[in-house]
Amino acid sequence: MQDILIYFENIPTFGRTLFLVAGLSFFLLVESLTPLFRFNYHKGKHAAINITFTLITLVINLFGAALIVAAVDYTSKNQFGILQMVELPVVLYIIVGLALMDLIGAWLIHFLEHKVRWMWRFHIIHHSDTHVDVTSGLRHHPGENILRLAFTTLAVLIVGPAFGLVMLYQTISAFFAHLSHANIQMPKALDHLLSFIFVTPHFHKVHHHYVQPYTDTNYGNIFSFWDHIFGTAVYEKKMDSLVYGLDTHMNEEDHSSLKGLLMIPFQPYREPIKRN
């Protein structure tokens, strides 16, 4: 396990890119073979919009990487952070580190994005996708990416992980973004069993249902047990009853234009319809 940390501590940019592209390509293939929904949409145009958001994210992350490296250096030099204060076997070090990074750097900011209105304005772009597939995990407004970068940095400061663990976390996080959004038909029993620990495709799809209260559930990124602990886990037995998108942005012009999506946070707020 120590070798894994060493590998990710020194992983080249090409290696990380290969992981991301391979994961995206794999799930694109799987969802074409066994789709959960047979969408009637222009897959190429849909993917182009979502991938464009990722290209913007990469630019932001070039600057953000320096911030994360600085945070790792600070915790290491000052023995600051939970993992710096306790001595754990390497396996537990990785598991505890990943779980806490996931809680602060993903679950918490995701929860806040649904509860704090100005944050929600940026997160709307992700939820406005009416055809959730593997590329939907790439669909985040630049403003939201800055928020998530800030909370990832906060997670590093609180948890105190080694740089290799941070890189491992980000790689696994990207994999789960592909997995949980992929339009794939999972065996229901297997999906349900795994969903008590991990965020599975069916577990996350409920979060993308177009009306509340479903939208405000299942915030997990890698580990679903945070949702079970905090009482935000919800299941839906009939997956074909799900409708993707947001009831406030269901018109095509609201969710299919790159320029329009970028401007959503700065438009008048639209109150969602709450349904029980």
Secondary structure, DSSP 8 states (H G I E B T S, - for coil): -HHHHHHHHS--HHHHHHHHHHHHHHHHHHHHHSBSS---S-HHHHHHHHHHHHHHHHHHHHHHHHHHHHHHHHHHHHT-SHHHHS---HHHHHHHHHHHHHIIIIIIHHHHHHHSHHHHHHHHHHHT-SS--GGGGG---HHHHHHHHHHHHHHHHHH---HHHHHHHHHHHHHHHHHHHS-B---HHHHHHHTTTB--HHHHHGGGBSSBTGGGS---SSBTHHHHHHT-----S-GGG--BS-TTS-SHHHHS-HHHHHHGGGS------B--
